Amino acid sequence: MPARPLSDDTLQLIDAVRAALLEAGEVEEKRMFGCHVFMVNGKLCLGVEGDELLVRLPPDTHTAVAETPGVRPLSSKGLMDGYFYISPAAYATRAQWQHWIAAALAFNPLAKATRKKAAGGDGAPARSPEESAPRTSRLRKTAKTPTSTKATPRPPARKHSVFDDDA
């Protein structure tokens, strides 16, 4: 089944995370946990699912962070301590946004990297270098062709709250 197209809000949030990681080192984008995630230096750091931001923080801060309004753990079973979904209300101001990005980037050098599976070590056939290479997401907006010859004005694209002024 093909993946559903991402909403404009989700694409804008992905772009905002991408922009925040411009100087973060080696950044790779892929799909994990049903999210568009950003791997920084080979470790999951941030992600986007719908209008929520996924952050990876120190597992020993899990209980305190989970009590923050607008924050929910990735797993309710306690299997993924340190991974949180941040709702738009919890990153609505530029200061809140920068807090979550900075916290995830600060933990990244300390985070454990996912161990690579040995090729063929699990009984599966060895994969070619092309199959083993990380997939980089190439999100592209495509213009819709109007169904009639009469042009209908498009409403202005809604901007995500990250882009609002902090007046």
N, C-alpha and C positions, 0 to 999 in steps of 0.2 A: 504494500500500500504506500503510495507516495506521501511524503510529508505535507502537512497543510502549510500554506503560505503564512509567513509571519506578518503580524499587524504592523502598521506604520509606527505605533508606539513602541513595539518591541524592537523594530529596526533602529529607531532613534536611540533607545536605551543601549543597544549593542554598540552603536556608533559612539555614544558617550563613554562607554567603558573602554572601547578601542582607543579613543583620544586620551583617556586618563592613563593608558598604559604605553604611550608613545616612547617614553624613556625608561621603561621598566626592565629592559633586557630582552632576552629571546622570548617572544610571545607567539604562541600557536593557538589557533581557534579550532574547536571541534565540538561534536555533540556528545554529551554524557548526561545521565540522569534525566533525560528529556529536556535538557537545557543547552543553550549555546554557551560553551565554557571557554575561558581563557586560561591557557597553561602558561605560566611564567617560569622560565628556566626549567622546563620539564615537569612542573608541579601545578596541579589545579589551584588557581588563586581566586578567580572571580567567574561569575556566570550570569546569564539572563534567562529567565523563564517568564514569558508574558510580560507583566509590568513589574516583576520582582527581581531584585538583585540577589544573586547567590554569592556569599562570601565564605572564605575559609579562614578561620581564626584559631588561636591556640585551644586545644581540647580542654585544658585545665580552666579556661574561662567560660566553658559551656553553660554552666548553671546561671552565672551572673548575666551573661549576654541573653540567654533565653528569656529572662524576665523583662527585657527591654520592650516597651510598647512598639508594635509594628514589626516584631522579629519573631520568626518561628523556626524551629530546628528542621533540617532536611529530613531527618528520620525521627518519628515519634517513639521508636523502640530503643533509642539510645545507641544505635549501631554506628552513627556517623557524628560523634561528638566533634564540635568545632565547625560544622557546616550549617549555615543559616540562610534562610530566605528573608530578605529585607523588603518590606512593603513600601510603596511610594510615600506613605505618610512618614516613614522613618528615614527617608532620604530626600525630603521635599525641599530643604534649603541647601545652598551650596556648602555650608559648614557641615551639615549632616552627611552629604554626599562625600565630601573630602574625608570625613572621619572613617567611613566604611572602606573607601578605597585605600587610604593610608594604613588602616589596621590590617587589611588583607595583604598588602604589600610588605608590611613590617614582619608578618608571620611567615611569609613565603620562604625566606632563606632558611628558616628553622624547620619547615614542614618536611615530612618524609616524602620522597619521590615514590611513585608507584613502581614496583619492580617489573621489569620487562620479562615476559615469558620467554623461555628458551625455545628456539624454533624446533618444532617436532618433539619437545620434551614432554608434552602432555598427551601424546598419542596422535595429535593432529598432524597433518602433513605440513612440512616447512613451507612458508609463504615466500613468494618472490619479493625482491626489494620494493617493487611498486606497490604490492599489497601491504607490506609492512610499514611503508612510509606513512607518516601522520597525514591525515586529511585536513586540509585547510579549507575552511568554509569560504565560499565566494558568494556572498549575498548580493543580489543585484535587484533593484527595483525595475519592474518593467512597466512601461506605459500601456494602459488599456486603450484599445481602439474603440471609439464611440460607435454604438450600433446604428445611430442615425447620422444623416449628413449635417443636421443642425447641431452646432457645438453647444454643449451645455457647460456652463462655468463650474469648475471644480471648487468645492469649499476649500478654504485655506487649510493646510495640514495642521493638525493639532500638535503643539509642541509638548514634549514630555516635561514634567515638573522640574527635572534637572536643569532645564533651559530657561526657567522662569527667572525673572529678576528677584533678587533678595531684598526688596524694598522694606 
